[in-house]
Amino acid sequence: MVLRLRVTPIRVYFWVALLLLGTLAPSAFALEPSKQVNISLLAINDFHGNIAPPGIAVSVPDASDPAGARVSAGGAAYLSTLVRQQKAINPGNTLVVGAGDLLGATPLVSGLFHDEPTVDVLNQIGLDLSSVGNHEFDKGANEALRLQNGGCYPRSADGSSGVVGTDTCMNQGRFEGARYQYLAANVIVKASGKPLFPAYAVRDIDGIRIGFIGLTLRGTPAMVMPSGIAGLEFRDEVRTINALVPELKAQGVSVFVVLIHQGGQTTARTVQDKTCPGFTGEILDIADRLDPAVQVVISGHTHQEYVCTRPDGRLITQSGFYGRLLTRIDLTVERASGKVIAKEANNLVVVNDQPLKVAVGSSPPLPAGYSALAADPQIAAIVRRYGDLSATITDLPIGRIAGPLDRQTTPGGESTLGALISDAFLAGAARIADGAVPAQIAFTNPGGVRADLNSTLSVSYGQLFSVMPFNNALVSMDLTGAQLLRLLEQQWQGRGPRGLVLHVSEGFSYTWDAARPLGQRVLPGSATLQGEPIRTDAVYRIATNSFLGEGGDGFTVFKQGKNVQTGELDSVVLKLYFRAKGAVQVPTLGRITRLN
């Protein structure tokens, strides 16, 4: 009793003194902190510089139509609005992340300025982190570093910036680079043994440490110009991730998120289907072998839309392509242990107010539950500025087509657009140099053909650039008939049952049999040039793009070519072909025949 009487006055005097001095904050009387922390992630992938609405719809459920509905989606100004709205749901505890291919293979409005407009827009939207993808290396590692760190695009000796009529550093003569951080855990500089970009990033949210590990697919070297990534090593994804988990745990990280440019595919018909029917792809094998500490895998590369949960509870997401969707991931973390005790993800449609291209009449009304987002005026102004700067080139008429040209392939692997480009390469190779030997056969790779020409019969330079945005050069070389046949067999080696069939020019044809073993799929004697069988001891003049010419996509036979000559950019070759033809006819297919 005596002790209590002696202490109580001291307590009273202490609290009164604090109140009188004004040092007692109102929070001192608040309830104890919550035992849980709610963390939100907003994710994009494969944006490919589509800062303007891409004109591609998204399939969504529609209560009034069992077949669903199509909604016009995408555009950076609308994406920005959705990001801002979603951040407001969990303010201060939300991060915006990417899974690669945010740049590269971009429309002219960004590509004309070496993708600085896209970096500018993503900075304004508030992107925090992203893994690199294979397309971040389209113009080589040095260009990827420039886009991160800033600086103007290096000019060539003649004073040009590489593409006629373009310039960079369009903001008061400066380009500051990306404010978001690229991550590349498995892209190693051989000379130093260190990653080209940081392997991971750690972020603290309300007392919880989150580790983001970013990486691209190990097969990137086969998808980009080999000369651009000389001196780099692309390591195994799973071993790279699992080796970093203990290092991050030692830094107090308890929540692990992987940003990886590799993916899968499902047969889901709408973006809201989270049952993941028929889920397949490289990402499954990767995810299922990861350290159990990794609870979230944000993927890309395959341009698919899915939210899938593995049997062990691991979440795998992807938001399609071109910024038409935004993935929202909500994690509930136990504060005491740092463990993720609940997670939920949804793909949200970036609904814009652009009309859908329909055969008859106006766009159908939006289904219940969907409404167009208002465009962010600041982002819209940036997009409009670059659109105006590129308009004179974008809208420049090049020629006409007699009918639609697209990338839809036949069972043999042909497409009308791929055949047309190969024909243009064949014609363009004769202009490589004075006295050049005319090419006899031309090839192009399906991955280099990025858009269709089927919306209008009049073709502009902007449309051609969308078809071929990489600015590869046309090259020609000598290959023997034996090398040519080995090249054809490389179309199926290590690529799955369908292979990767190259588009070929008119006059060259062959038959392949899917039932025959690898290395023997081309029927003997079926490969002909102008009706004459290919002779193994003869020499043939071949034309292709510089990507394939350097052995891209794994076609290493091209690297064995002799008397190599380099010509104009592939997009310029295509432009000159259109101008020469006036009205381009739809090519006749049947150059490649498939059995079984």
FIMIVO-675452 format. One record per residue (C-alpha): y, z, x. Coordinates in steps of 0.5 Angstrom, whole numbers, plus 2048, in hexadecimal, padded with zeros to 3 digits. Each point is the difference from the previous one (the first is absolute). Layout:
// FIMIVO-675452
YZX;...
//
This chain:
// FIMIVO-675452
800800800;805802806;7FE7F9803;8027FC7FA;8068047FF;8037FE807;7FE7F9800;8027FE7F9;808800802;7FF7FC806;7FD7FB7FC;8068007FB;805800805;7FD7FA804;7FF7FB7F9;8088027FE;8027FF807;7FD7F9800;8037FE7F9;807803803;7FF7FB806;7FE7FA7FC;7FA7FF804;7FB8017FB;7FE7F97FE;7FE7FF7F8;7F97FD803;7FF807802;7FE8027F9;7FC7FA7FF;7F88007FE;7FC7FF806;7FF7F8802;7FB7FC7FD;7F9800802;7FF7F9800;8047FA803;8017F97FC;8017FA805;8017F97FE;7FF7FA804;8037F97FD;7FC7FA804;8017F9801;7FC7FB804;8007F8801;8077FF7FE;8017FA804;808800800;8007FF7F9;8078037FF;8017FB7FA;7FC8007FA;7F97FC802;7FF7FD7F9;7F98037FF;7FE8047FA;7FC806800;7FA8017FB;8018067FC;7FC8037FA;8037FE7F9;7FE8047FA;8017FA7FC;7FC7FB804;7F9802803;8017FB805;806804803;8077FD801;8047FD806;806804802;8067FD805;800804806;803801807;8077FF804;803805804;8058027FC;7FB8027FA;7FC804805;805804803;8028027F9;7F98027FF;7FF804806;8078047FE;7FD8027FA;7F9802803;804804805;8048047FB;7F98027FD;7FF804806;806801804;800802807;7F87FF800;7FF7F9800;7FF7FB805;8007F8800;7FB7FD804;7FD7F9802;7F97FD802;8027FA804;8027F97FF;8078027FE;8037FA804;7FD7F9802;7FE7FA7FC;8078017FC;8047FC7FB;8067FC803;8058057FE;7FD805805;7FC7FC805;8067FB801;803807803;7FA802804;7FF8057FB;806804801;8028007F9;7F98037FE;801806805;8078017FD;7FD8017F9;7FB804802;805805804;8048007F9;7FA8017FC;7FE806804;7F97FF803;7FE805805;7FA7FE803;7FB7FA801;7FA7FE804;8017F9803;7FC7FA7FD;7FD7FA803;8077FC7FE;804805803;7FE7FC807;8017F97FD;8057FF805;7FD804806;801808802;8077FF803;8027FE7F9;7FD8057FC;803805805;8077FD7FF;7FF8017F8;7FF807801;805801806;8067FB7FE;8037FB804;8027F97FE;7FA7FA800;8007FD808;8037F9800;7FC7FB804;8037FC805;8047FB7FC;8048057FC;7FC8007FA;7FC8067FD;7F97FC7FF;8027FD7F9;8057FB7FE;8068037FC;7FE807801;803806804;7FF808800;804806800;8037FE7FA;8038077FF;807800804;7FC7FD806;7FB806800;7F98017FE;7FE807801;7F88007FE;7FC8047FC;8028077FE;7F98017FE;7FA801805;7FB7FB801;7F9803802;7FA7FD804;7FB805802;7FB7FA802;8057FB804;7FF802807;8057FE806;7FA7FE805;805802806;8028077FE;7FA8017FB;8058037FB;8017FD7F9;8067FB7FF;8038047FA;7FE8077FF;7F98027FE;8028057FA;8068037FD;8008077FE;8058027FA;8018077FD;8018017F9;8018077FD;7FC803805;7FA7FC800;7FF7FB806;7FE7F97FF;7FD7FB805;8017F97FF;7FB7FC804;8027F8800;7FC7FA803;7FE7F97FE;7FA7FD800;7FC7FF806;7FF7F87FF;8087FF801;7FF7FC806;7FC7FB7FD;8067FF7FA;8067FF805;8027FC806;7FC803806;8067FF804;8048047FC;7FC806801;7FE7FF807;7FF807804;7FE8037F9;7F98037FE;7FE8017F9;7FC8067FF;7FA8027FB;8048037FA;7FB8067FE;7FF803808;8087FF800;8018047FA;7FB806801;802801807;8078017FE;7FE8067FB;7FF805805;8067FF803;8048007FA;7FD8067FD;802804807;8077FE7FE;7FF8047F9;7FE7FA7FC;7FC8017FA;8017FA7FB;7FE7F9803;8027F97FE;7FE7FA803;8047FA7FF;7FC7FA802;8017F87FF;7F97FF7FE;7FD8007F9;7FB7FE7FB;8007FD7F9;7FD8017F9;7FF7FC7FA;8058057FB;8047FB7FC;8068057FF;804804805;7FF8067FC;7F8800800;7FE805805;7F98007FF;7FF7FB806;7FB7FB7FE;7FD7FC805;803804806;7FF7FD806;8037FE807;801802807;8048067FE;7FA8047FD;7FC800806;806803804;8028057FB;7F98037FF;7FF801807;807804801;800807802;8008047F9;807803802;8037F97FE;8018007F8;8047FA7FF;8007F9802;8057FB7FF;7FE7F9801;8027F9800;7FF7F9803;7FB7FE7FA;8067FF7FB;7FC8047FB;8028057FB;7FC8067FF;800808800;7F9802802;7FC807801;7FA800804;7FA8057FF;803805805;8078007FC;8037FC805;8067FC7FD;8017F8802;8067FC7FD;8037F9801;8067FE7FC;7FF7F8800;8057FC804;8077FE800;8038067FD;7FE7FF7F9;7FD807800;801807803;7FB805801;8018077FE;7FC805803;8008087FE;7FD805804;8008077FE;7FF805807;7FE807800;806803804;7FB806803;7FB7FB803;8037F9800;7FB7FD7FC;8007FB7FB;7FE8027FA;8017FB7FB;8037F8801;8027FB7FB;8027F9801;8037FA7FC;8027F9801;8077FF7FD;8027F97FE;8077FE803;8027FD7F9;8067FB801;8057FD7FB;7FE7F9802;7FD7FB7FB;7F87FE801;7FF7F9801;7FC7FE7FA;7FE7F97FE;8038007F9;8068057FD;803806803;7FD806804;7FB8047FB;8038077FF;7FE806804;7FA8047FE;8018077FD;801805806;8047FB804;8077FE801;8047FD805;803804806;8087FF801;8017FD807;803804805;8077FD801;800802808;7FA7FC801;8017FB7FC;8077FE804;7FC800806;7FB7FB7FD;8057FC7FD;8047FF807;7FA7FE804;7FE7FB7FA;8077FD800;800800808;7F97FC7FF;8017FC7FA;8037F9803;7F9800804;7FC8037FB;8027FB7FA;8007FA805;7FC7FB7FC;7FA7FD804;7FC7FC7FC;7FC7FF7FA;7F88017FE;7FC7FC7FB;7FD8067FE;7FE808801;7FE802807;7FD806801;7FB805804;7FA8007FB;7FA7FE804;7FA7FC7FE;7F9803802;8007FC806;807803802;8057FB7FF;8078017FC;8057FA7FE;805804804;7FC801806;7FE7F9800;8077FD800;802805806;7FB7FD804;8027F97FE;807802802;7FE803807;7FC7F9801;8067FC7FF;804805804;7FC800806;8027F9802;807803801;7FF805805;8027FC806;8017F9802;7FA7FC801;7FC8067FD;7F97FE7FE;8008007F8;7FB8067FD;7FA7FE7FD;7FE8067FC;8058067FE;7FE8077FE;8048067FD;7FE8077FE;8008037F9;803806802;8067FC803;8017FD7F9;8048057FC;8037FD7F9;7FE7FB7FB;8047FA7FF;7FF8007F8;8068027FD;8047FA800;7FF7F9802;807800804;7FF804807;805803804;800803807;8008077FE;7F97FE7FC;7FD7FD806;802806804;7FD8057FB;7F97FB801;801800808;804806802;7FE802807;8037FA804;7FA7FF804;8017F9804;7FB7FA7FF;7FC7FF806;7FB7FA802;7FA801805;7FA7FC802;7F98037FE;7F97FD801;7FC7FE7FA;7FB806802;806805800;8027FD7F9;7FA8027FD;800807804;8078017FD;7FD7FE7F9;7FA805801;805806801;8038007F9;7FA8047FE;7FE804806;8028087FF;8047FE7F9;7FB8017FA;7FC7FB7FC;8077FC7FE;802800807;8077FD802;8007F97FF;8067FC803;8047FB7FC;7FF7F9803;8037F9800;7FF7FA7FC;7FA7FB804;7FC806802;7FB8037FC;7F9804801;7FB8047FC;7FE807801;7FA8047FD;8018077FE;7F8801800;8007FE808;800806805;807801804;8017FB805;7FD7FB7FD;8037FF7F9;8037F9801;7FB7FB7FE;7FE7FC806;8047F9800;8048027FA;806801804;8047F9800;8077FD802;8027FA7FC;7F87FF7FE;7FE800807;7FB806802;804805805;7FD7FF807;7FF806804;8027FC807;8067FD7FD;807803801;8048017F9;808802800;8018067FB;8068027FD;8018087FD;805805801;801804806;7FD8067FC;7F97FD800;8027FD807;800806803;7F98027FD;8038047FA;7FB8027FA;7FB800805;8007F8801;7FF801808;7FE7F9801;8077FD7FF;802804807;7FB7FB803;8047FA7FE;8037FC806;8067FC800;8048057FC;8077FE7FD;8048047FC;8057FD7FB;8058027FA;7FF8067FC;7FB7FF7FA;8058017FB;8047FA803;7FA7FC800;7FF8017F9;8077FF7FE;8007F9804;7F97FE7FC;8048017F9;8067FC802;7FC7FB803;7FB7FF7FA;8068017FA;7FB8027FB;7FA804803;7F97FE7FC;7FB8057FF;7FA800805;7F97FD7FE;7FB806802;7F97FF802;801800807;7FC807801;7F98007FC;7FC8067FF;7F98017FE;7FD8067FD;
//
